[in-house]
Amino acid sequence: GKRVPAVDGNVLRVASRLLLDEGDVTTPAVRTRLTQAVQAMQPPDRPGDYNQALMELGALVCVPGGPPLCDACPLAGLCRARAAGCAQQLPVKAQAKPRRAVDYTVVLATAQSAVLLCQRPAKGLLAGLWQPVMLEGSLDEAAVCAALKAMGLAPGEPQPLPNAKHVFSHLEWHMTGYRVPVAPCPAPAGFVWAQKDQLESVYAVPGAFRV
């Protein structure tokens, strides 16, 4: 019952069309401007009904992804975008930047039923989680073996694993995979040997490596 606007995506769409606001609704300044406009129009005695009505209007009449049902809209006579013939072009949203694709080679280095893991940095993407050996670029078998030898390991013959892709909001990992048996040895600096049960109970491995 408080006089506070409830502004979701539906309400932003209704307000931008009703007011013919051609600002980019993904920006804080435009969202603030539309929120203030919605609040200014809110009747002080029935704020809850008003909020619900606007959300329902956006969900059922002033719809996204297609032409709005202007003939069924109770605000059609007040809608500036309808009068201008541009309702379907609103709201304006900035084009999302394309995600950056990065190639990695993920290596399951195994010895005595354990897999070699290292912990990701404490800050940044997937901070603090654990991962298998992860090498930059899409590497072939010879390059994988060379990288493992540089870590002090004695690799056997690499076995190709399925390729995988993991999508983040701004980034795509394109991953080539290998399983490589290595001679038993102490884990290199920064790595641990993890048994299968420990992957479920001790070491948190991101879903990006599920494949």
VEXBA-948419 format. One line per 3 residues: their letters; for each residue x, y, z of C-alpha. Coordinates in nm, 2 decimals, always signed. Last residue first. Layout:
A = X:Y:Z ~ ... $
This chain:
VRF = +3.15:-3.23:-2.04 ~ +3.11:-3.09:-1.68 ~ +3.40:-2.85:-1.72 $
AGP = +3.19:-2.53:-1.73 ~ +2.99:-2.67:-1.44 ~ +3.26:-2.53:-1.21 $
VAY = +3.47:-2.77:-0.99 ~ +3.43:-2.73:-0.61 ~ +3.69:-2.95:-0.45 $
VSE = +3.61:-3.13:-0.13 ~ +3.28:-3.32:-0.16 ~ +3.20:-3.40:-0.52 $
LQD = +3.54:-3.38:-0.68 ~ +3.67:-3.55:-0.36 ~ +3.48:-3.86:-0.45 $
KQA = +3.66:-3.89:-0.78 ~ +4.00:-3.86:-0.62 ~ +4.19:-3.52:-0.64 $
WVF = +4.56:-3.48:-0.69 ~ +4.65:-3.12:-0.61 ~ +4.81:-2.83:-0.80 $
GAP = +4.98:-2.50:-0.71 ~ +5.33:-2.65:-0.73 ~ +5.33:-2.98:-0.92 $
APC = +5.15:-3.28:-0.76 ~ +5.38:-3.55:-0.63 ~ +5.43:-3.83:-0.89 $
PAV = +5.25:-4.12:-1.05 ~ +5.33:-4.14:-1.42 ~ +5.08:-3.95:-1.63 $
PVR = +4.76:-4.06:-1.81 ~ +4.63:-3.79:-2.05 ~ +4.27:-3.72:-2.10 $
YGT = +4.22:-3.46:-2.37 ~ +3.97:-3.18:-2.43 ~ +3.94:-2.88:-2.67 $
MHW = +3.74:-2.60:-2.51 ~ +3.57:-2.30:-2.66 ~ +3.51:-2.06:-2.37 $
ELH = +3.26:-1.79:-2.45 ~ +3.26:-1.45:-2.29 ~ +3.04:-1.15:-2.19 $
SFV = +2.75:-1.32:-2.02 ~ +2.93:-1.65:-1.99 ~ +2.89:-1.93:-2.24 $
HKA = +3.06:-2.27:-2.21 ~ +3.16:-2.47:-2.51 ~ +3.28:-2.82:-2.52 $
NPL = +3.49:-3.05:-2.74 ~ +3.46:-3.42:-2.66 ~ +3.77:-3.59:-2.53 $
PQP = +4.08:-3.69:-2.72 ~ +4.31:-3.95:-2.55 ~ +4.67:-3.83:-2.49 $
EGP = +4.94:-4.10:-2.49 ~ +5.15:-4.10:-2.17 ~ +5.27:-3.79:-1.99 $
ALG = +5.57:-3.77:-1.75 ~ +5.50:-3.46:-1.54 ~ +5.74:-3.18:-1.44 $
MAK = +5.51:-2.89:-1.55 ~ +5.72:-2.85:-1.86 ~ +5.65:-3.21:-1.94 $
LAA = +5.27:-3.14:-1.92 ~ +5.31:-2.85:-2.17 ~ +5.51:-3.06:-2.41 $
CVA = +5.25:-3.34:-2.39 ~ +4.97:-3.09:-2.47 ~ +5.17:-2.94:-2.76 $
AED = +5.22:-3.29:-2.91 ~ +4.85:-3.38:-2.87 ~ +4.73:-3.06:-3.05 $
LSG = +4.64:-2.74:-2.88 ~ +4.34:-2.51:-2.91 ~ +4.47:-2.20:-2.72 $
ELM = +4.55:-2.13:-2.36 ~ +4.60:-2.43:-2.14 ~ +4.38:-2.55:-1.86 $
VPQ = +4.49:-2.83:-1.63 ~ +4.17:-2.93:-1.44 ~ +3.97:-2.68:-1.25 $
WLG = +3.90:-2.57:-0.89 ~ +3.69:-2.27:-0.78 ~ +3.84:-1.97:-0.60 $
ALL = +3.70:-1.71:-0.84 ~ +3.49:-1.84:-1.13 ~ +3.58:-1.53:-1.33 $
GKA = +3.78:-1.27:-1.12 ~ +3.93:-1.27:-0.78 ~ +4.06:-1.55:-0.56 $
PRQ = +4.25:-1.70:-0.85 ~ +4.15:-2.04:-0.99 ~ +4.26:-2.35:-0.79 $
CLL = +4.45:-2.63:-0.96 ~ +4.34:-2.98:-1.03 ~ +4.52:-3.31:-1.14 $
VAS = +4.29:-3.61:-1.16 ~ +4.31:-3.92:-0.94 ~ +4.25:-4.28:-1.04 $
QAT = +4.62:-4.38:-0.99 ~ +4.73:-4.10:-1.22 ~ +4.52:-3.87:-1.44 $
ALV = +4.58:-3.55:-1.63 ~ +4.24:-3.43:-1.75 ~ +4.36:-3.17:-1.99 $
VTY = +4.14:-2.87:-2.09 ~ +4.26:-2.69:-2.40 ~ +4.14:-2.33:-2.43 $
DVA = +4.01:-2.10:-2.70 ~ +3.85:-1.77:-2.62 ~ +3.54:-1.62:-2.78 $
RRP = +3.44:-1.26:-2.69 ~ +3.06:-1.21:-2.66 ~ +2.90:-0.97:-2.90 $
KAQ = +2.80:-0.64:-2.74 ~ +2.43:-0.61:-2.68 ~ +2.25:-0.36:-2.90 $
AKV = +2.12:-0.08:-2.69 ~ +1.76:-0.09:-2.61 ~ +1.49:+0.15:-2.73 $
PLQ = +1.15:+0.08:-2.60 ~ +0.99:+0.13:-2.84 ~ +0.99:+0.05:-3.21 $
QAC = +0.65:-0.12:-3.18 ~ +0.48:+0.20:-3.06 ~ +0.61:+0.40:-3.36 $
GAA = +0.29:+0.53:-3.52 ~ +0.31:+0.88:-3.37 ~ -0.03:+0.85:-3.20 $
RAR = +0.06:+0.51:-3.08 ~ +0.39:+0.64:-2.94 ~ +0.20:+0.92:-2.76 $
CLG = -0.04:+0.69:-2.58 ~ -0.32:+0.88:-2.42 ~ -0.61:+0.75:-2.64 $
ALP = -0.47:+0.40:-2.64 ~ -0.46:+0.39:-2.25 ~ -0.73:+0.13:-2.22 $
CAD = -0.55:-0.09:-2.47 ~ -0.75:-0.34:-2.67 ~ -0.70:-0.17:-3.01 $
CLP = -0.33:-0.12:-2.91 ~ -0.25:-0.49:-2.89 ~ +0.13:-0.42:-2.91 $
PGG = +0.30:-0.56:-3.22 ~ +0.56:-0.83:-3.15 ~ +0.84:-0.93:-2.92 $
PVC = +0.71:-0.74:-2.62 ~ +0.35:-0.69:-2.52 ~ +0.15:-0.37:-2.45 $
VLA = -0.16:-0.59:-2.40 ~ -0.10:-0.89:-2.17 ~ +0.24:-0.85:-1.99 $
GLE = +0.27:-0.48:-2.02 ~ -0.09:-0.41:-1.92 ~ -0.05:-0.66:-1.63 $
MLA = +0.25:-0.47:-1.50 ~ +0.08:-0.14:-1.53 ~ -0.24:-0.27:-1.36 $
QNY = -0.04:-0.42:-1.08 ~ +0.14:-0.09:-1.00 ~ -0.19:+0.11:-1.02 $
DGP = -0.37:-0.14:-0.80 ~ -0.10:-0.11:-0.54 ~ -0.07:+0.27:-0.55 $
RDP = -0.45:+0.32:-0.49 ~ -0.50:+0.64:-0.28 ~ -0.20:+0.83:-0.40 $
PQM = -0.27:+0.78:-0.77 ~ +0.06:+0.71:-0.95 ~ +0.13:+0.95:-1.24 $
AQV = +0.43:+1.10:-1.07 ~ +0.56:+0.76:-0.98 ~ +0.56:+0.64:-1.34 $
AQT = +0.74:+0.95:-1.44 ~ +1.00:+0.90:-1.17 ~ +1.05:+0.54:-1.28 $
LRT = +1.08:+0.66:-1.64 ~ +1.36:+0.91:-1.56 ~ +1.54:+0.66:-1.34 $
RVA = +1.53:+0.39:-1.61 ~ +1.66:+0.65:-1.86 ~ +1.95:+0.75:-1.63 $
PTT = +2.04:+0.39:-1.54 ~ +2.09:+0.29:-1.91 ~ +1.92:-0.03:-2.05 $
VDG = +1.60:+0.18:-2.12 ~ +1.79:+0.36:-2.40 ~ +1.60:+0.69:-2.44 $
EDL = +1.32:+0.73:-2.70 ~ +1.05:+0.83:-2.46 ~ +0.72:+0.85:-2.64 $
LLR = +0.54:+0.89:-2.30 ~ +0.30:+0.60:-2.33 ~ +0.55:+0.40:-2.53 $
SAV = +0.84:+0.44:-2.28 ~ +0.60:+0.40:-1.99 ~ +0.45:+0.07:-2.12 $
RLV = +0.79:-0.08:-2.20 ~ +0.94:+0.03:-1.86 ~ +0.64:-0.12:-1.69 $
NGD = +0.68:-0.46:-1.86 ~ +1.06:-0.46:-1.78 ~ +0.99:-0.40:-1.41 $
VAP = +0.90:-0.08:-1.23 ~ +0.71:-0.11:-0.91 ~ +0.65:+0.25:-0.81 $
VRK = +0.63:+0.34:-0.44 ~ +0.32:+0.49:-0.28 ~ +0.30:+0.23:+0.00 $
G = +0.00:+0.00:+0.00 $
